[in-house]
Amino acid sequence: MKDKRIYVERRPEGDYAVRRANSERASDVLPTQHDAIERARELSPGSSPHVERVRNTSVGSPDKWRKA
């Protein structure tokens, strides 16, 4: 069974990559997180994309994920 998870990650360049679980390359790269989330929903309808948290807090770190 194919893994249907899809992720939105911030890249060091400041834009956002949309990638499937266990992929080596991004499916798409977009300038804003909002655009990347919308593209992830287009690529994987019916599932919620996992979005990387990009802000640092005193409690968490940016390597945590949230569903959009």
C-alpha positions as protocol buffer text, in pm:
chain_id: "A"
residue {
  index: 1
  type: MET
  ca { x: 0 y: 0 z: 0 }
}
residue {
  index: 2
  type: LYS
  ca { x: 136 y: 340 z: -98 }
}
residue {
  index: 3
  type: ASP
  ca { x: 212 y: 591 z: 177 }
}
residue {
  index: 4
  type: LYS
  ca { x: -19 y: 889 z: 121 }
}
residue {
  index: 5
  type: ARG
  ca { x: 140 y: 1128 z: 370 }
}
residue {
  index: 6
  type: ILE
  ca { x: 253 y: 1460 z: 225 }
}
residue {
  index: 7
  type: TYR
  ca { x: 472 y: 1719 z: 395 }
}
residue {
  index: 8
  type: VAL
  ca { x: 535 y: 2093 z: 366 }
}
residue {
  index: 9
  type: GLU
  ca { x: 887 y: 2185 z: 475 }
}
residue {
  index: 10
  type: ARG
  ca { x: 1071 y: 2516 z: 489 }
}
residue {
  index: 11
  type: ARG
  ca { x: 1392 y: 2511 z: 288 }
}
residue {
  index: 12
  type: PRO
  ca { x: 1712 y: 2699 z: 379 }
}
residue {
  index: 13
  type: GLU
  ca { x: 1644 y: 2928 z: 80 }
}
residue {
  index: 14
  type: GLY
  ca { x: 1330 y: 3053 z: 260 }
}
residue {
  index: 15
  type: ASP
  ca { x: 1072 y: 2892 z: 32 }
}
residue {
  index: 16
  type: TYR
  ca { x: 864 y: 2581 z: 97 }
}
residue {
  index: 17
  type: ALA
  ca { x: 895 y: 2231 z: -45 }
}
residue {
  index: 18
  type: VAL
  ca { x: 602 y: 1993 z: -87 }
}
residue {
  index: 19
  type: ARG
  ca { x: 715 y: 1633 z: -68 }
}
residue {
  index: 20
  type: ARG
  ca { x: 570 y: 1288 z: -20 }
}
residue {
  index: 21
  type: ALA
  ca { x: 682 y: 1059 z: 259 }
}
residue {
  index: 22
  type: ASN
  ca { x: 1014 y: 888 z: 187 }
}
residue {
  index: 23
  type: SER
  ca { x: 1073 y: 1090 z: -132 }
}
residue {
  index: 24
  type: GLU
  ca { x: 1416 y: 1212 z: -238 }
}
residue {
  index: 25
  type: ARG
  ca { x: 1290 y: 1514 z: -433 }
}
residue {
  index: 26
  type: ALA
  ca { x: 1022 y: 1773 z: -373 }
}
residue {
  index: 27
  type: SER
  ca { x: 700 y: 1748 z: -574 }
}
residue {
  index: 28
  type: ASP
  ca { x: 688 y: 2128 z: -587 }
}
residue {
  index: 29
  type: VAL
  ca { x: 859 y: 2433 z: -437 }
}
residue {
  index: 30
  type: LEU
  ca { x: 657 y: 2746 z: -362 }
}
residue {
  index: 31
  type: PRO
  ca { x: 738 y: 3089 z: -217 }
}
residue {
  index: 32
  type: THR
  ca { x: 489 y: 3086 z: 75 }
}
residue {
  index: 33
  type: GLN
  ca { x: 371 y: 2830 z: 327 }
}
residue {
  index: 34
  type: HIS
  ca { x: 9 y: 2902 z: 233 }
}
residue {
  index: 35
  type: ASP
  ca { x: 76 y: 2827 z: -136 }
}
residue {
  index: 36
  type: ALA
  ca { x: 263 y: 2509 z: -43 }
}
residue {
  index: 37
  type: ILE
  ca { x: -25 y: 2386 z: 177 }
}
residue {
  index: 38
  type: GLU
  ca { x: -275 y: 2449 z: -102 }
}
residue {
  index: 39
  type: ARG
  ca { x: -52 y: 2262 z: -350 }
}
residue {
  index: 40
  type: ALA
  ca { x: -16 y: 1970 z: -107 }
}
residue {
  index: 41
  type: ARG
  ca { x: -395 y: 1949 z: -84 }
}
residue {
  index: 42
  type: GLU
  ca { x: -417 y: 1943 z: -465 }
}
residue {
  index: 43
  type: LEU
  ca { x: -158 y: 1665 z: -489 }
}
residue {
  index: 44
  type: SER
  ca { x: -316 y: 1455 z: -214 }
}
residue {
  index: 45
  type: PRO
  ca { x: -689 y: 1522 z: -195 }
}
residue {
  index: 46
  type: GLY
  ca { x: -864 y: 1381 z: 108 }
}
residue {
  index: 47
  type: SER
  ca { x: -560 y: 1389 z: 335 }
}
residue {
  index: 48
  type: SER
  ca { x: -423 y: 1660 z: 561 }
}
residue {
  index: 49
  type: PRO
  ca { x: -69 y: 1774 z: 481 }
}
residue {
  index: 50
  type: HIS
  ca { x: 185 y: 1769 z: 764 }
}
residue {
  index: 51
  type: VAL
  ca { x: 337 y: 2116 z: 802 }
}
residue {
  index: 52
  type: GLU
  ca { x: 674 y: 2182 z: 962 }
}
residue {
  index: 53
  type: ARG
  ca { x: 661 y: 2436 z: 1243 }
}
residue {
  index: 54
  type: VAL
  ca { x: 897 y: 2714 z: 1144 }
}
residue {
  index: 55
  type: ARG
  ca { x: 896 y: 2926 z: 1457 }
}
residue {
  index: 56
  type: ASN
  ca { x: 1112 y: 2866 z: 1760 }
}
residue {
  index: 57
  type: THR
  ca { x: 950 y: 2878 z: 2101 }
}
residue {
  index: 58
  type: SER
  ca { x: 1080 y: 2823 z: 2452 }
}
residue {
  index: 59
  type: VAL
  ca { x: 888 y: 2495 z: 2465 }
}
residue {
  index: 60
  type: GLY
  ca { x: 923 y: 2340 z: 2121 }
}
residue {
  index: 61
  type: SER
  ca { x: 1151 y: 2328 z: 1824 }
}
residue {
  index: 62
  type: PRO
  ca { x: 1087 y: 2359 z: 1449 }
}
residue {
  index: 63
  type: ASP
  ca { x: 1122 y: 1984 z: 1396 }
}
residue {
  index: 64
  type: LYS
  ca { x: 764 y: 1929 z: 1518 }
}
residue {
  index: 65
  type: TRP
  ca { x: 481 y: 1877 z: 1270 }
}
residue {
  index: 66
  type: ARG
  ca { x: 120 y: 1989 z: 1268 }
}
residue {
  index: 67
  type: LYS
  ca { x: -165 y: 1890 z: 1038 }
}
residue {
  index: 68
  type: ALA
  ca { x: -306 y: 2163 z: 817 }
}
